[in-house]
Amino acid sequence: MNGISIVICCYNSAELLPKTLHHIAQQKIASTIPWELIIVNNNSSDDTKKIAEQFINKNPFIKAHIVDEFSPGLSIARHKGFETSSYEYMLLCDDDNWLENDYVETA
């Protein structure tokens, strides 16, 4: 299906993730462009998942979900994000990337 899936793979990202998610929430995207946010929790031992859950609860206007991947490794985590995505296009965003507010629409 046409649309964009933003995939953020996280391993112990509790310190970095809030600012990255803040920039995701600031995206200016036309209502004609469907998009979602997939946060892949790659076996984190810190509060990464809790921070992601709090973000989702505070931003119900964003179609977002968390998936757990218990096998370590960025490639494995990205594959999990691809498996669970709803849309044709993937935007890989690291946990320390701060996207400009037009980034997703431009992509």
Wavefront OBJ file of the C-alpha trace (Angstrom):
o trace
v 0.000 0.000 0.000
v 1.286 3.500 -0.794
v 2.584 5.351 2.215
v 5.677 5.743 4.370
v 6.790 3.660 7.328
v 9.347 5.362 9.553
v 11.415 2.677 11.286
v 13.507 3.563 14.324
v 15.641 0.716 15.664
v 16.557 1.169 19.314
v 19.046 -0.479 21.613
v 19.272 1.221 24.998
v 18.098 4.490 23.476
v 16.427 6.018 26.541
v 18.638 9.126 26.476
v 18.482 9.801 22.731
v 14.960 8.715 21.842
v 12.881 11.559 23.362
v 14.433 14.253 21.150
v 14.215 12.035 18.058
v 10.534 11.318 18.733
v 9.900 15.020 19.333
v 11.132 15.727 15.802
v 8.932 12.947 14.408
v 5.910 14.512 16.118
v 6.732 17.870 14.486
v 6.468 16.496 10.938
v 4.287 18.501 8.574
v 2.761 15.877 6.313
v -0.169 16.314 3.931
v -3.232 14.354 4.956
v -3.061 12.602 1.581
v 0.199 10.866 2.567
v -0.403 7.918 4.891
v 2.441 7.216 7.285
v 3.277 5.328 10.418
v 6.025 5.095 13.001
v 7.505 1.744 13.968
v 9.795 1.692 16.980
v 11.801 -1.529 17.123
v 12.964 -2.269 20.653
v 16.085 -4.352 20.015
v 16.407 -6.085 23.399
v 17.015 -2.874 25.351
v 17.746 -3.115 29.067
v 16.981 0.536 29.855
v 13.722 2.543 29.683
v 13.595 2.673 25.869
v 10.283 0.835 25.637
v 8.717 2.901 28.425
v 9.721 6.153 26.714
v 8.304 4.919 23.402
v 5.028 3.927 25.104
v 4.751 7.352 26.758
v 5.313 9.056 23.395
v 2.618 6.955 21.718
v 0.148 7.683 24.518
v 0.825 11.448 24.298
v 0.539 11.528 20.480
v -2.586 9.592 19.519
v -2.703 11.406 16.164
v 0.376 9.423 15.070
v -0.134 5.879 13.868
v 2.676 4.307 15.876
v 3.559 1.025 17.464
v 6.413 -0.723 19.203
v 7.710 -4.125 18.194
v 10.193 -6.168 20.170
v 13.149 -7.903 18.553
v 15.071 -10.041 21.011
v 17.926 -11.008 18.680
v 20.648 -8.360 18.769
v 21.822 -6.469 15.716
v 20.787 -3.527 13.580
v 20.116 -5.608 10.452
v 17.861 -7.964 12.397
v 16.022 -5.031 13.982
v 15.512 -3.349 10.612
v 14.186 -6.581 9.151
v 11.643 -6.735 12.003
v 10.594 -3.187 11.150
v 10.162 -4.109 7.487
v 8.128 -7.205 8.431
v 5.693 -5.201 10.526
v 5.333 -2.196 8.232
v 2.070 -1.332 6.529
v 3.429 0.784 3.708
v 5.494 0.468 0.564
v 8.187 3.010 1.387
v 10.601 2.762 4.322
v 12.365 5.628 6.001
v 15.120 4.390 8.302
v 15.710 6.818 11.140
v 18.424 6.247 13.725
v 17.642 6.948 17.350
v 19.846 10.041 17.213
v 18.485 11.538 13.953
v 16.526 14.768 14.264
v 14.466 15.081 11.111
v 13.541 18.495 9.747
v 9.779 19.009 9.969
v 9.312 18.524 6.199
v 11.580 15.498 5.898
v 8.902 12.803 5.597
v 6.772 14.722 3.117
v 9.825 15.559 1.017
v 10.872 11.919 1.008
l 1 2 3 4 5 6 7 8 9 10 11 12 13 14 15 16 17 18 19 20 21 22 23 24 25 26 27 28 29 30 31 32 33 34 35 36 37 38 39 40 41 42 43 44 45 46 47 48 49 50 51 52 53 54 55 56 57 58 59 60 61 62 63 64 65 66 67 68 69 70 71 72 73 74 75 76 77 78 79 80 81 82 83 84 85 86 87 88 89 90 91 92 93 94 95 96 97 98 99 100 101 102 103 104 105 106 107
